[in-house]
Every structure is written in structure tokens, then in C-alpha cells.
Amino acid sequence: MDEFLGRDDVQEIAAKRFPHKRAFEVDGVMVELFLVQADGAGSFTDFWGVARHEWPADVFEVEADGLRVASATAVNGYRAGWDELQAKLQRG
């Protein structure tokens, strides 16, 4: 990720750098990426130590420009769990 963000054609958005995500601008479009970790239970993103999103096994089946990106299944699962994730974050 850091190597990708260091490229000349990618502008990292420092204000969006958090423990669980990174953001950058390319061709005038802001893109946010979640950082995915793994443990014995599988792949996940830890949001502020308050909420955890579990990713499917195929989360990294897609590669774009040398960077692994979420599969359609992973994106759809994140969208489906959005309300529950937000509720956990608000309860903190």
C-alpha cells in the first residue's frame, strides 16, 4: 500500500489516513481503501478497536494496477453490513 501511495501519479490524502484505511486521489477522483488484516478467524478490518468487519475468503481475488482490491462479493457484503457497522461505531 505504501509503495502504491508513493507513486508520482497518486496523491495520498493525508487527512484520510487512519488505522483502518488510506485514501488517495488519482485523475481527480478520491478513492478510499480499507486495510485488511488476518487472524485465525479470517480476514477483517478493525474500525477504531470498536467494530470489526469480516471479509469473505475471496476478498483479494481481484488485482488492479498491482494493488489487490476487494472482490464484488466483498464489496456487496460490506454494503449489506453498513448499518450494523455504523451502529457499533456510534455505541463505541
N, C-alpha and C positions, 0 to 999 in steps of 0.2 A: 504494500500500500504506500509506504513512504517513498519508495522508488518511483512509483507511478505519479505521486503528487509532486515529485521533484522535476518532472518533465517540463520543458520550456513551453509546451502548448497547453499546459494545465495550470490553472491558477487556484491554489488552495484558498478556501475561505476560512481564515483563522478563527473568526468568531463562532464558527460552527464546529470547532474541534472539541469533542467531548470524549469521555472514556468509552462510549458505546458507538460513536460514529465519526465520520470525517465528511467534509463537503468540499466541492471544487466547482469551478466554472470553466467550461470549455465551449467555445463558439457562442458565448453569450447566454448559455444555459446553466443554471445551478443544478448540481447533482449531489444528492446525499447518499452515503454508503454506510450501512451498519457494519460494525466489526463483529465477526462471528468467532466464538471460542468453542472449544470442545472439551468434554469430560466423559466420564463413564456412561452418562445418560445420553450423550449425543451432542449435536451442535446447538448453540444457543447464543443469544445476545443478552447481556446483563445491563438493564437500564437503571443506573444510579444505585445499584445494590438493593433496589426496591421491587423490581419486576423482572421477570425472565421470559424471553420469548424463545420457544423451542422451534428449531428449524428442521425440516424433513431431511432424510438421508441424501436426497438428490440436490441439496441446496447449491452445490458448486458444480453442477453438470455443464454450465454454460460459461464460456470464456469470450471476452470481448477485448480486443487490443491488449492482450497479455494479462488481463485482470479477470479473475474469477468473479462472476456475478450470479445473482440469485436466479434459480430456475422459475418457470411460470408457477409451478406448484408451490414453491417457497413464497413468492410474492402474493399469490392468492391466499395462502394460509395466514400471512401477516395481516392482510386486509381483513380477513374474517375475524381475527383476534384483536383488531384495533380497539374496539370499545372496551373489552376486558382489560387490555393493557393500560389504557388511559385511566380506567377506574382504579387499578392498582397503583398507578403513579400518583393519582390525586390523594389516595389514602395514605401514601408514603409510609 
